[in-house]
Amino acid sequence: MPNWELKNCCKSDQKAFLATIGVFMVVILVLWRTFLLTPFKLITVFLHEASHAIACKLTCGQVDGIQVHANEGGVTQTRGGVYWLILPAGYLGSSFWGMVFILASTNLLTTRIAAGCFIVALLVVLFVAKNWTLRGLCIGFIIFIALIWLLQETTKFRILRYIILFIGVMNSLFSVYDIYDDLISRRINSSDAERFAELCPCPCNGVAWGVIWGMISFIFLGGAVYLGLVILS
């Protein structure tokens, strides 16, 4: 039975899990404005835009293309679908994928599954990518993940799970930062939240939706840590 109450927490694996997440958070915050994190930031932008595309397809819409730009911006071109589900899917989807990657890193099998699904997703996106930044990002990460995976299978270095965990933590933090930067501190008029506020009949503006989405993103992150501890208990 799962140890939902986390009795006798924390064992060595749980401590290592928490410590690794803490270290990754510190590293990400310290290197936030350096070029070293740019590829990982762009992959979070990709997952943000991919979440828009998935929401569009799930609501019977058409995805015409996805773009990721070197300035950490992105665009998903869609037709049809349920717009009030497509709009929040970017920010919340990024948080969700962050949670998925964090949980996948708790087990060697799920790490392999996550890495394999990620490579397949990047291959699929190559066919709908509308600019070379996204194409190059997909090719680069396919090669990167494949090499890390190969290194793990042929040597004693078990680092694939840490790469998957790092991508998960990066997505979770970048989603919260992106919500704050786009919707609260700068309040971009063309943001997803501002357009969502125009569609939604409730009296919330874009900033209010930014706060709500930010809280949901924190819940995803907290839930990922909690469930990870349960899995490792």
N, C-alpha and C positions, 0 to 999 in steps of 0.2 A: 504494500500500500504506500502511496506517496506520503511523504512526511510534510504535509501542508503547514503544520505548526512550527516546522523547523526546530524540533526538539534536538537537544545536544548539538546545536550549531555553535561553532563551525569546525568541520573536519578539515584535514589538510587540503583536500581538493577544493573545498569551498573557500578556504582562506586564499588559496592561490588564484581562484576565480575572481574574488573581490579585489585582491591586490593587483592583478593584471589589469582589470578595468580601471582601477584608480591610477595606475601608472600610465595607461594609455590616455586617460583624460588629461593628466598633467602634461604629457608630451604634446598632445593635440593643442592644448591652450598655449603652451610655450612657443610652439612652431606655427601657430595659426596664420600669421601673416608672412610666412616664409614660402619660398617656392617648393620646398620639400613636400608640403602637403597638397600642392596643386593637383596632382593626378587623383588623389583621394577625394578632394573637394569636387572635382569634375565628375567622378563616379557617383557621388551623392546627387549631383545635379541630374545625371543620367537617370538614377533611380526615381528622382522626383518627377521627371518628365515621363518616364516609363509608367509610373503610377497613374498619371493622367491618361495615358494611352490605354492601360488596362481597364480603367473605369469606363472609358469611352466604349471599348469593345464589349464589356460586360453589360452595358446598357444599350447595345445594338447600334452603336455609332460606327463611324468610319475614321480610321487614323490615316491621314495623308502624309505625315512625316514627323520626324523628331529631330531637333537640333540641340546641340550643346556647344556653347561658345567658350572661347579661351578666357573671357572675363568672368567666368563662373555663372553666366546666364544661360537660359535655355528656353525653347519654345516647342510646344507640341501642337501640331495642326490637326484639328478634328472636325468632323461633320456629323451632326446628329448626336444621338445619345442623350442622356439625362444630365443637363449642364450643372445642376446644383449638386450632383454627385461627382462630376468630373472635376469641378473647381477645387474642392477641399482635398481631393485624392492626392495631389502633389505633395503638400506638406505632411499630411497624415500618412500617406503611403510611404514616404521616406522614413518616418518614425517606425512604421510597421516593419519595413524591411530591416531597419536597424535592430529591432527586437528579434526578428527571425535569425539574422546572422549571429547575434549574441547567443541565442539559445542553441543554434546549430554547432557552435564552437565547444559545447560541453561534452561532446562525444565524438570519437574518431569517425564512426560511420556517418553520423549526421553532418560532420564537417566535410566529408567526401561528397555526400549528396548535395550539400549547399554549393560546394565548389563546382561540381558538375552542372548543376542547374544554372549557376551564374554564367558559366562558359557558354552553355546552350543559349541563354537569353541574350548574351552579347553577340553571338553568331546571328541570331534572328534579327536583332536590331540593325545589323549591317545592311539589311535589305530595305530598311525604311529610313535610315539615316540620310539627312539632307545636307550635311556639310562634312568637311574632312576632319574637323576637330573631333566630332563624335566617332567617325570611322576610325581615326587614329587611336582614340581612347579605347574603343572596343578591341581593336587588334592588339594594342599594347597590353591591356589587362588579360586578354586571352593568353598571350604568351607568358605574362608574368605569373598568373595563377597556374598555368600548365607546368612551368619550370619549378615553381615551389612544390607543386604536387609530385612531380618527378623526383625532386630532391628528397622529399619525405619518404617516398617508396623505395628509394635506392640507397639511402643513408640512414643514420641514426637520428638525424635532425627532424624532430616532430614539430615543424613550425607552421604547417598549413592552418591548423586551428587558430593560431595566434593572428595570422593574416585575416582570416574570416572574422575573428573577434574584433580586430582593429577596424575593419570595414563597418562592422555593426556599431561599434561605439562612435565612430566618425559620423555615420548616418544619423544616429540619435542626437549627437551634439550639434551637428550642422543644421538639422531640421529646426531645433529650438532657436539657434542663432539666426537662421534664415527668416523664421517667423518674426523674431524681434526686429531684425534689421529692415525687412521689407514692409512689415505691417504695423509696427509700433513706433520705432525710433524715427524712421524716414517717412513712413506712410505713403508708399508709392500708389498713385491714383489708379494705375492700371494693374495693380496686384490682384491675385486670385480672390483675396478677402474682400477688397473693395467691390469687385464684380459680383461676388457672392452676396454681399450686403444689398446690392441693387436688386437681386433676384428674390431674396428672402423677404417674406412679408413681415418678419419680426423687426422691432425697432433697434436693431444692433447695427452699428457702423463697422467699417473695416477694422478699426483698432480693437473693438470689442471681440470681433471674430478672431483676430490675431491672438488675443489673450486666451480665448477659449481653445483655439487650436494648439497654442503653446502648452496649456495645462494638459491637454490630451497627449501631447508628445512626451511630457514628463511622466505621465502615467504609463505610456508604452515603455519608457526607459526603466522606471521603477519596477514595472511588471516583469521586464526581461531579467533584471537582477534577481528578483524574488523567485521566479520560475527556474532560473538557472541554479539557484541554491537548492531548490526542491529536487531538481533532477540529480544534482550531485550528492544529495543527502543519503 
